[in-house]
């Protein structure tokens, strides 16, 4: 999923506030470190209090703090280059009539693309129940047993009927022999990264 280049909303910048803006960046970094990058969200009481104290609209402050939870969305996107081969995986996990599987990996010189699928019986009753559930998404952690740090970017997905598929860009590339690789999928609530506690290994 390619991201459009950012264009500043205005060409004007008041250089008198440069030091203030840098201080804002410093405070955001401090906030991230103090909270171990898990700050949560200010209570309605705090938002209301700060709104009155500093003269901001409450919805504006809600938007600011919501945006601070979305840093991962702006991580630079890795573009896979130099296709090498497709590697069949065919591993699965099953729970509550849902069938989760990693079907294959598309190998590139600089990255791997992991294909993840969710399948269920395609009936009106089950589909209705599925639509009524709170919207969630999955993150991926790759463990090769050697301590290699893999970056896994969820590229989104889609589907219809009883089938949904997602792709993850993994860097660096995973080994061609994936027999020792663990694909750990963790479920999160949308739109922010709040873990549901449901996870499994394929």
TAQUIUR-V307861 format. One record per helix or strand. SS is the DSSP state (A for helix, B for strand). FROM is the first residue (numbers start at 0). LEN is the number of residues. Records with the same first field share a line. If there is no record, write none. Layout:
SS=FROM-LEN ; FROM-LEN
This chain:
A=14-20 ; 43-11 ; 57-10 ; 70-4 ; 123-9
B=82-13 ; 97-11 ; 111-8 ; 135-8 ; 150-10 ; 162-9 ; 181-8 ; 193-8
